[in-house]
Amino acid sequence: MNENLKIEQLITAAAESLQKINSTVFRDDQFRCHELELTISQVHFLRVLYEKGTTTMGKISEALSIAPPSATMTAERLVKQGIVVRKESQKDRRVVQVALSAKGKRLISKFMEAKRRRWFEIMKNLPENDRESLVRALQLLVTLMEKAEEEKNHLDQPLAKQ
């Protein structure tokens, strides 16, 4: 079999597998969100706050790749629910920052712990050497994708012009 054909077949198989994984993770996340009475967008917002700590709306919108007004709307809903708090920046009073409230910390911790338990159950069903191989392969894939993104190989021309 020619090398290019084999690579194309592997790409198709990998894309199908990644799509199935993504769908399964999304459904599981939706279930967890429903349990916590949050939307997926709200949970993503809370995860950014959990990882970054107190931060600005601009940094949240950048981390989530969403428009600042969308981040602001999500923040307003979470503030009304007592999940997020607004704070004035100590350096510049014109800058408004947001942070997790105690309730927000509890909710995102529950969500993340449920995900960790789910992945633990999945991983413990893989043979040990397959676990390690899977993680190494995923890490390599991430590295290669980040490198390609940096080089912007995939963005040289808009799809419509190719």
N, CA, C and O of each residue as an XYZ file, in Angstrom:
648
protein
N       0.856     -1.178      0.000
C       0.000      0.000      0.000
C       0.900      1.238      0.000
O       1.900      1.301      0.715
N       0.527      2.191     -0.798
C       1.351      3.402     -0.878
C       1.223      4.218      0.414
O       0.163      4.243      1.040
N       2.305      4.877      0.799
C       2.396      5.598      2.084
C       1.313      6.667      2.231
O       0.716      6.790      3.300
N       1.053      7.436      1.182
C       0.044      8.504      1.252
C      -1.355      7.942      1.486
O      -2.132      8.506      2.257
N      -1.679      6.829      0.821
C      -2.986      6.200      1.007
C      -3.130      5.708      2.445
O      -4.184      5.875      3.059
N      -2.083      5.109      2.972
C      -2.116      4.620      4.355
C      -2.323      5.788      5.327
O      -3.108      5.685      6.269
N      -1.617      6.893      5.094
C      -1.777      8.075      5.958
C      -3.207      8.596      5.861
O      -3.803      8.950      6.879
N      -3.765      8.647      4.656
C      -5.153      9.114      4.484
C      -6.123      8.223      5.261
O      -7.057      8.726      5.885
N      -5.912      6.914      5.229
C      -6.773      5.987      5.962
C      -6.635      6.198      7.473
O      -7.625      6.150      8.204
N      -5.417      6.431      7.929
C      -5.200      6.691      9.353
C      -5.846      8.008      9.771
O      -6.406      8.105     10.863
N      -5.773      9.015      8.914
C      -6.414     10.305      9.206
C      -7.913     10.109      9.359
O      -8.518     10.636     10.294
N      -8.510      9.363      8.457
C      -9.956      9.108      8.516
C     -10.321      8.371      9.804
O     -11.276      8.741     10.486
N      -9.563      7.334     10.132
C      -9.833      6.561     11.355
C      -9.652      7.432     12.595
O     -10.464      7.375     13.518
N      -8.588      8.239     12.621
C      -8.339      9.117     13.772
C      -9.439     10.162     13.894
O      -9.919     10.428     14.996
N      -9.843     10.757     12.776
C     -10.899     11.782     12.803
C     -12.209     11.193     13.321
O     -12.908     11.826     14.113
N     -12.535     10.000     12.880
C     -13.764      9.349     13.358
C     -13.674      9.068     14.861
O     -14.634      9.304     15.595
N     -12.541      8.573     15.311
C     -12.354      8.287     16.739
C     -12.427      9.564     17.569
O     -13.090      9.600     18.606
N     -11.743     10.611     17.109
C     -11.773     11.887     17.843
C     -13.190     12.455     17.904
O     -13.587     13.023     18.921
N     -13.950     12.304     16.821
C     -15.332     12.786     16.812
C     -16.180     12.019     17.831
O     -16.992     12.616     18.538
N     -15.995     10.717     17.905
C     -16.742      9.904     18.871
C     -16.353     10.273     20.300
O     -17.213     10.373     21.175
N     -15.052     10.474     20.533
C     -14.592     10.881     21.866
C     -15.192     12.231     22.219
O     -15.706     12.416     23.322
N     -15.128     13.168     21.293
C     -15.660     14.508     21.525
C     -17.156     14.461     21.841
O     -17.621     15.137     22.759
N     -17.895     13.674     21.090
C     -19.344     13.557     21.326
C     -19.632     12.958     22.699
O     -20.519     13.430     23.409
N     -18.892     11.934     23.070
C     -19.085     11.289     24.369
C     -18.751     12.247     25.511
O     -19.493     12.339     26.489
N     -17.630     12.959     25.380
C     -17.230     13.914     26.411
C     -18.267     15.037     26.503
O     -18.625     15.462     27.602
N     -18.746     15.513     25.364
C     -19.744     16.582     25.351
C     -21.031     16.137     26.053
O     -21.582     16.877     26.868
N     -21.506     14.930     25.737
C     -22.724     14.418     26.395
C     -22.520     14.281     27.904
O     -23.403     14.621     28.691
N     -21.360     13.785     28.294
C     -21.061     13.642     29.716
C     -21.009     15.016     30.389
O     -21.527     15.193     31.492
N     -20.380     15.988     29.719
C     -20.326     17.345     30.261
C     -21.723     17.945     30.381
O     -22.029     18.605     31.374
N     -22.573     17.723     29.381
C     -23.951     18.227     29.444
C     -24.688     17.645     30.647
O     -25.401     18.357     31.353
N     -24.510     16.341     30.873
C     -25.144     15.688     32.012
C     -24.680     16.315     33.319
O     -25.491     16.633     34.189
N     -23.359     16.490     33.451
C     -22.806     17.097     34.676
C     -23.307     18.529     34.854
O     -23.635     18.942     35.967
N     -23.365     19.278     33.767
C     -23.857     20.661     33.830
C     -25.308     20.688     34.310
O     -25.685     21.500     35.155
N     -26.104     19.787     33.753
C     -27.518     19.725     34.153
C     -27.642     19.448     35.649
O     -28.475     20.049     36.327
N     -26.817     18.541     36.160
C     -26.822     18.242     37.598
C     -26.522     19.488     38.429
O     -27.090     19.677     39.504
N     -25.625     20.334     37.922
C     -25.208     21.530     38.656
C     -26.055     22.758     38.318
O     -25.836     23.844     38.856
N     -27.021     22.572     37.424
C     -27.887     23.664     36.961
C     -27.079     24.797     36.324
O     -27.317     25.979     36.575
N     -26.113     24.393     35.489
C     -25.277     25.327     34.746
C     -25.279     24.945     33.275
O     -25.593     23.809     32.920
N     -24.923     25.905     32.419
C     -24.744     25.602     31.007
C     -23.281     25.234     30.774
O     -22.419     25.494     31.613
N     -23.021     24.634     29.638
C     -21.632     24.298     29.306
C     -20.799     25.578     29.211
O     -19.655     25.608     29.662
N     -21.368     26.633     28.626
C     -20.636     27.907     28.528
C     -20.261     28.430     29.908
O     -19.161     28.945     30.106
N     -21.177     28.295     30.856
C     -20.897     28.756     32.212
C     -19.789     27.923     32.856
O     -18.930     28.465     33.552
N     -19.805     26.620     32.628
C     -18.767     25.763     33.195
C     -17.406     26.094     32.582
O     -16.398     26.117     33.288
N     -17.372     26.350     31.277
C     -16.106     26.737     30.645
C     -15.586     28.038     31.259
O     -14.391     28.178     31.518
N     -16.491     28.981     31.488
C     -16.140     30.256     32.124
C     -15.551     29.994     33.520
O     -14.517     30.557     33.880
N     -16.215     29.140     34.289
C     -15.756     28.829     35.643
C     -14.404     28.118     35.628
O     -13.572     28.351     36.505
N     -14.182     27.258     34.643
C     -12.884     26.571     34.554
C     -11.758     27.555     34.306
O     -10.671     27.416     34.867
N     -12.013     28.555     33.464
C     -10.994     29.577     33.216
C     -10.690     30.312     34.513
O      -9.526     30.534     34.844
N     -11.729     30.690     35.250
C     -11.515     31.378     36.521
C     -10.784     30.480     37.524
O      -9.924     30.942     38.274
N     -11.130     29.226     37.527
C     -10.467     28.275     38.430
C      -8.968     28.210     38.116
O      -8.132     28.206     39.019
N      -8.644     28.160     36.814
C      -7.245     28.042     36.395
C      -6.480     29.351     36.547
O      -5.314     29.337     36.940
N      -7.117     30.486     36.241
C      -6.426     31.776     36.249
C      -6.544     32.521     37.566
O      -5.719     33.384     37.865
N      -7.557     32.202     38.355
C      -7.821     32.983     39.551
C      -8.493     34.293     39.151
O      -9.071     34.392     38.069
N      -8.421     35.270     40.000
C      -9.033     36.568     39.706
C      -8.429     37.123     38.425
O      -7.208     37.193     38.283
N      -9.291     37.517     37.492
C      -8.806     37.993     36.196
C      -9.814     38.937     35.560
O     -10.905     39.154     36.089
N      -9.437     39.488     34.431
C     -10.297     40.438     33.717
C     -11.193     39.711     32.717
O     -10.940     38.565     32.347
N     -12.229     40.399     32.297
C     -13.137     39.837     31.293
C     -12.395     39.634     29.972
O     -12.655     38.668     29.254
N     -11.480     40.536     29.654
C     -10.715     40.404     28.413
C      -9.920     39.113     28.374
O      -9.865     38.437     27.346
N      -9.302     38.774     29.501
C      -8.512     37.541     29.547
C      -9.404     36.309     29.466
O      -9.015     35.293     28.890
N     -10.593     36.398     30.043
C     -11.527     35.269     29.957
C     -12.010     35.102     28.527
O     -12.022     33.987     28.005
N     -12.412     36.203     27.881
C     -12.901     36.101     26.504
C     -11.799     35.578     25.585
O     -12.075     34.808     24.665
N     -10.564     35.985     25.824
C      -9.431     35.491     25.027
C      -9.226     33.993     25.256
O      -9.042     33.239     24.301
N      -9.258     33.568     26.504
C      -9.049     32.149     26.825
C     -10.141     31.263     26.232
O      -9.879     30.122     25.851
N     -11.365     31.787     26.153
C     -12.488     31.017     25.628
C     -12.717     31.232     24.133
O     -13.566     30.580     23.524
N     -11.950     32.153     23.550
C     -12.122     32.515     22.131
C     -13.548     32.966     21.843
O     -14.169     32.539     20.869
N     -14.052     33.838     22.711
C     -15.391     34.398     22.520
C     -15.300     35.925     22.562
O     -14.315     36.486     23.043
N     -16.320     36.572     22.061
C     -16.359     38.029     22.063
C     -16.525     38.536     23.496
O     -17.225     37.911     24.293
N     -15.895     39.654     23.831
C     -16.031     40.207     25.188
C     -17.490     40.385     25.653
O     -17.779     40.105     26.816
N     -18.422     40.840     24.792
C     -19.813     40.950     25.274
C     -20.415     39.605     25.710
O     -21.223     39.556     26.637
N     -20.020     38.527     25.041
C     -20.506     37.194     25.441
C     -19.973     36.813     26.816
O     -20.703     36.275     27.649
N     -18.704     37.096     27.042
C     -18.114     36.807     28.354
C     -18.795     37.647     29.429
O     -19.059     37.159     30.528
N     -19.073     38.890     29.117
C     -19.730     39.781     30.081
C     -21.128     39.278     30.424
O     -21.522     39.282     31.590
N     -21.880     38.842     29.410
C     -23.232     38.316     29.669
C     -23.176     37.079     30.561
O     -23.980     36.938     31.482
N     -22.236     36.192     30.290
C     -22.087     34.987     31.118
C     -21.722     35.377     32.542
O     -22.266     34.835     33.504
N     -20.800     36.318     32.670
C     -20.383     36.769     34.007
C     -21.559     37.356     34.767
O     -21.733     37.067     35.950
N     -22.367     38.174     34.111
C     -23.518     38.790     34.785
C     -24.475     37.741     35.330
O     -24.965     37.866     36.452
N     -24.739     36.715     34.543
C     -25.627     35.631     35.006
C     -25.025     34.911     36.210
O     -25.727     34.593     37.169
N     -23.722     34.659     36.149
C     -23.054     33.951     37.243
C     -22.973     34.809     38.504
O     -23.047     34.286     39.616
N     -22.821     36.121     38.338
C     -22.825     37.027     39.494
C     -24.199     36.991     40.154
O     -24.299     36.915     41.379
N     -25.259     37.045     39.348
C     -26.636     37.009     39.893
C     -26.905     35.721     40.663
O     -27.693     35.709     41.608
N     -26.243     34.628     40.251
C     -26.425     33.337     40.920
C     -25.501     33.168     42.126
O     -25.576     32.167     42.839
N     -24.639     34.144     42.344
C     -23.715     34.065     43.470
C     -22.546     33.123     43.243
O     -21.916     32.671     44.199
N     -22.250     32.823     41.977
C     -21.200     31.877     41.633
C     -19.882     32.598     41.348
O     -18.798     32.047     41.541
N     -20.003     33.833     40.888
C     -18.849     34.671     40.553
C     -19.028     36.010     41.253
O     -20.153     36.471     41.444
N     -17.921     36.631     41.632
C     -17.967     37.965     42.243
C     -17.144     38.923     41.393
O     -16.147     38.543     40.780
N     -17.592     40.184     41.373
C     -16.845     41.240     40.691
C     -15.948     41.931     41.706
O     -16.307     42.103     42.871
N     -14.771     42.320     41.231
C     -13.832     43.042     42.099
C     -13.219     44.180     41.302
O     -12.985     44.054     40.100
N     -12.961     45.292     41.977
C     -12.216     46.373     41.344
C     -10.742     46.009     41.397
O     -10.270     45.456     42.390
N     -10.020     46.315     40.339
C      -8.581     46.083     40.321
C      -7.933     47.004     41.344
O      -8.299     48.175     41.452
N      -6.978     46.481     42.088
C      -6.271     47.304     43.063
C      -5.324     48.280     42.368
O      -4.985     49.327     42.919
N      -4.898     47.923     41.142
C      -3.982     48.774     40.397
C      -4.711     49.882     39.640
O      -4.212     51.001     39.529
N      -5.901     49.559     39.121
C      -6.647     50.514     38.301
C      -8.135     50.323     38.581
O      -8.721     49.323     38.166
N      -8.741     51.261     39.272
C     -10.138     51.118     39.702
C     -11.110     51.055     38.529
O     -12.257     50.642     38.697
N     -10.656     51.466     37.333
C     -11.537     51.396     36.163
C     -11.654     49.969     35.646
O     -12.596     49.641     34.925
N     -10.703     49.125     36.011
C     -10.674     47.737     35.541
C     -11.476     46.865     36.503
O     -11.231     46.845     37.710
N     -12.439     46.147     35.932
C     -13.252     45.230     36.737
C     -12.720     43.815     36.525
O     -12.512     43.370     35.396
N     -12.510     43.134     37.626
C     -12.058     41.751     37.580
C     -13.158     40.853     38.128
O     -14.056     41.306     38.837
N     -13.071     39.587     37.789
C     -14.030     38.614     38.316
C     -13.257     37.468     38.964
O     -12.116     37.174     38.609
N     -13.917     36.839     39.918
C     -13.319     35.706     40.632
C     -14.427     34.741     41.027
O     -15.602     35.107     41.053
N     -14.050     33.530     41.327
C     -15.016     32.548     41.816
C     -15.411     32.888     43.245
O     -14.566     33.254     44.062
N     -16.689     32.765     43.541
C     -17.145     32.852     44.929
C     -16.923     31.480     45.557
O     -16.500     30.545     44.877
N     -17.201     31.359     46.827
C     -17.082     30.047     47.484
C     -18.016     29.038     46.802
O     -17.648     27.881     46.598
N     -19.223     29.489     46.455
C     -20.178     28.616     45.758
C     -19.620     28.206     44.395
O     -19.735     27.046     44.000
N     -19.023     29.143     43.684
C     -18.434     28.852     42.375
C     -17.301     27.844     42.483
O     -17.179     26.948     41.648
N     -16.473     27.990     43.510
C     -15.373     27.043     43.719
C     -15.913     25.644     43.986
O     -15.381     24.660     43.472
N     -16.974     25.555     44.793
C     -17.575     24.241     45.079
C     -18.127     23.611     43.805
O     -17.914     22.425     43.551
N     -18.845     24.413     42.996
C     -19.467     23.873     41.782
C     -18.430     23.391     40.778
O     -18.547     22.283     40.255
N     -17.419     24.204     40.502
C     -16.429     23.792     39.502
C     -15.589     22.635     40.028
O     -15.155     21.784     39.250
N     -15.356     22.593     41.327
C     -14.622     21.459     41.899
C     -15.426     20.173     41.736
O     -14.857     19.131     41.413
N     -16.746     20.229     41.956
C     -17.605     19.051     41.757
C     -17.547     18.585     40.314
O     -17.413     17.392     40.039
N     -17.650     19.534     39.397
C     -17.624     19.209     37.974
C     -16.296     18.538     37.602
O     -16.285     17.493     36.952
N     -15.199     19.133     38.012
C     -13.881     18.616     37.655
C     -13.605     17.267     38.313
O     -12.968     16.403     37.710
N     -14.074     17.082     39.529
C     -13.883     15.801     40.207
C     -14.679     14.702     39.505
O     -14.192     13.579     39.369
N     -15.892     15.011     39.059
C     -16.696     14.025     38.332
C     -15.995     13.631     37.029
O     -15.984     12.454     36.666
N     -15.416     14.593     36.332
C     -14.679     14.297     35.098
C     -13.447     13.442     35.398
O     -13.148     12.495     34.670
N     -12.745     13.778     36.463
C     -11.561     13.010     36.828
C     -11.928     11.558     37.132
O     -11.245     10.634     36.691
N     -13.017     11.363     37.893
C     -13.466      9.999     38.218
C     -13.839      9.232     36.950
O     -13.523      8.050     36.814
N     -14.511      9.912     36.029
C     -14.917      9.267     34.771
C     -13.684      8.824     33.982
O     -13.627      7.694     33.497
N     -12.704      9.711     33.857
C     -11.489      9.358     33.123
C     -10.694      8.279     33.857
O     -10.063      7.432     33.223
N     -10.722      8.308     35.172
C     -10.033      7.277     35.943
C     -10.609      5.902     35.612
O      -9.864      4.947     35.388
N     -11.947      5.806     35.581
C     -12.611      4.533     35.275
C     -12.273      4.067     33.864
O     -12.075      2.875     33.631
N     -12.208      4.988     32.941
C     -11.869      4.629     31.561
C     -10.421      4.148     31.493
O     -10.134      3.096     30.922
N      -9.518      4.924     32.076
C      -8.096      4.591     31.987
C      -7.746      3.294     32.717
O      -6.864      2.556     32.279
N      -8.426      3.017     33.818
C      -8.060      1.800     34.548
C      -8.469      0.539     33.787
O      -8.002     -0.554     34.108
N      -9.343      0.683     32.774
C      -9.730     -0.461     31.950
C      -8.772     -0.705     30.790
O      -8.904     -1.699     30.076
N      -7.811      0.192     30.598
C      -6.776     -0.009     29.581
C      -5.580     -0.722     30.215
O      -5.251     -0.466     31.373
N      -4.939     -1.602     29.474
C      -3.692     -2.173     29.997
C      -2.687     -1.045     30.259
O      -2.677     -0.037     29.553
N      -1.855     -1.224     31.269
C      -0.941     -0.160     31.705
C      -0.088      0.395     30.567
O       0.030      1.612     30.428
N       0.510     -0.479     29.749
C       1.362      0.021     28.670
C       0.559      0.795     27.623
O       1.085      1.719     27.004
N      -0.719      0.425     27.418
C      -1.579      1.171     26.490
C      -1.915      2.550     27.047
O      -2.019      3.515     26.290
N      -2.086      2.649     28.356
C      -2.345      3.955     28.983
C      -1.207      4.915     28.676
O      -1.413      6.043     28.229
N      -0.008      4.429     28.933
C       1.167      5.272     28.730
C       1.360      5.623     27.259
O       1.711      6.754     26.921
N       1.129      4.646     26.389
C       1.253      4.902     24.950
C       0.214      5.909     24.482
O       0.510      6.791     23.677
N      -0.994      5.773     24.987
C      -2.065      6.703     24.617
C      -1.712      8.127     25.029
O      -1.855      9.057     24.235
N      -1.261      8.301     26.237
C      -0.916      9.634     26.727
C       0.240     10.212     25.926
O       0.211     11.385     25.555
N       1.251      9.406     25.657
C       2.394      9.894     24.862
C       1.938     10.299     23.460
O       2.352     11.338     22.946
N       1.091      9.483     22.846
C       0.603      9.791     21.493
C      -0.233     11.075     21.494
O      -0.100     11.903     20.593
N      -1.082     11.236     22.489
C      -1.897     12.460     22.573
C      -1.024     13.686     22.805
O      -1.259     14.738     22.209
N      -0.025     13.561     23.660
C       0.886     14.685     23.906
C       1.653     15.057     22.644
O       1.845     16.238     22.351
N       2.089     14.050     21.903
C       2.796     14.309     20.646
C       1.863     14.983     19.642
O       2.264     15.921     18.953
N       0.633     14.511     19.558
C      -0.341     15.114     18.652
C      -0.575     16.580     19.000
O      -0.625     17.429     18.109
N      -0.715     16.878     20.269
C      -0.895     18.272     20.704
C       0.316     19.110     20.300
O       0.162     20.213     19.776
N       1.499     18.598     20.540
C       2.728     19.319     20.178
C       2.775     19.602     18.684
O       3.085     20.720     18.274
N       2.473     18.607     17.875
C       2.496     18.781     16.421
C       1.427     19.769     15.953
O       1.666     20.571     15.050
N       0.254     19.704     16.569
C      -0.822     20.635     16.195
C      -0.459     22.062     16.587
O      -0.721     23.000     15.834
N       0.138     22.230     17.751
C       0.556     23.572     18.180
C       1.629     24.122     17.250
O       1.620     25.305     16.910
N       2.549     23.260     16.842
C       3.607     23.684     15.924
C       3.007     24.104     14.584
O       3.393     25.129     14.022
N       2.073     23.318     14.075
C       1.428     23.649     12.802
C       0.660     24.963     12.922
O       0.646     25.772     11.994
N       0.025     25.164     14.072
C      -0.716     26.410     14.279
C       0.229     27.601     14.305
O      -0.064     28.650     13.731
N       1.360     27.435     14.974
C       2.356     28.504     15.021
C       2.861     28.841     13.628
O       3.031     30.012     13.289
N       3.094     27.832     12.838
C       3.589     28.043     11.479
C       2.492     28.522     10.545
O       2.756     28.992      9.438
N       1.267     28.395     11.006
C       0.086     28.811     10.254
C      -0.003     28.152      8.880
O      -0.513     28.745      7.929
N       0.496     26.925      8.785
C       0.416     26.190      7.520
C      -1.025     26.029      7.059
O      -1.327     26.130      5.870
N      -1.902     25.779      8.015
C      -3.297     25.523      7.666
C      -4.093     26.804      7.446
O      -5.259     26.737      7.057
N      -3.498     27.963      7.683
C      -4.222     29.228      7.526
C      -3.690     30.077      6.375
O      -4.126     31.215      6.198
N      -2.748     29.538      5.587
C      -2.156     30.340      4.517
C      -3.203     30.854      3.536
O      -3.130     32.001      3.095
N      -4.159     30.027      3.197
C      -5.195     30.429      2.260
C      -6.558     30.071      2.843
O      -6.716     29.015      3.454
N      -7.538     30.947      2.655
C      -8.887     30.590      3.090
C      -9.353     29.341      2.337
O      -8.955     29.112      1.194
N     -10.188     28.548      2.979
C     -10.665     27.307      2.367
C     -11.332     27.536      1.011
O     -11.178     26.721      0.101
N     -12.068     28.635      0.870
C     -12.787     28.909     -0.369
C     -11.843     29.087     -1.562
O     -12.257     28.868     -2.701
N     -10.593     29.475     -1.329
C      -9.640     29.717     -2.418
C      -8.792     28.498     -2.749
O      -8.025     28.529     -3.711
N      -8.910     27.442     -1.985
C      -8.074     26.263     -2.223
C      -8.671     25.383     -3.289
O      -8.103     24.343     -3.621
